[in-house]
Amino acid sequence: MAEEEKRLSEEEFVVEAIKKLRKDPFRGIHSVYSGFNEAFRKYFNANPVEATNRLAAEGKIETRPVKGGMMLFLPGEAPKRPSAEEIIQLILEVGGRSFTEEEFVIGGIKKLRKEPYKGIHSVFSGFNDAFRKHFNKDPIEFTGKMVLEGKIEIIPLKSGKGVMLYLPGEGPRGRKTEEALKKILG
């Protein structure tokens, strides 16, 4: 008679999933694309989002929001997020000079984007928090005005959390856009 297999606790399951599903050189796993969420549901018949949120709040794992889900990391292995103050210093980078809100937005896009990307995520980059802290104003309202004036471009995200900010002419152009322009312009 075979001994019954020992069931893992939720914490053990999540830690093992992170260790065994991550691919070098990455330190974390995507909750959806790695298959973690479905495996968790099947094993526990429970909601993986509630469990991972609880484990993160307890400090057993770390999480970072990403497109389509959440990245899960072992404690101490998640990428460090710069504070709003660090982002402000990075954007301003010149001591003693005051920046206008517009200069801050344009400087933020230039300084916070990571090659090869031309834009920044307004929330995940930390831009919105830094703008709010530095100017005590709503970054969404201000960037919206800049879009209407043609000074920046934004692309809304399907997740509804934040937008992508681009300098004029640097936002992505879909194939349909290019096809439509060819048809319209000859």
ABEGO torsion letter per residue (X at the ends): XBBBBBBBBAAAAAAAAAAAABBOABABBBAAAAGAAAAAAAAAGBBAAAAAAAAAAAGABBBBBBBGEBBBBBBGABBBBBBAAAAAAAAAGBBGBBBBAAAAAAAAAAAABBOABABBBAAAAGAAAAAAAAAGBBAAAAAAAAAAAGABBBBBBAAGBEBBBBBBGABBBBAAAAAAAAAAAX
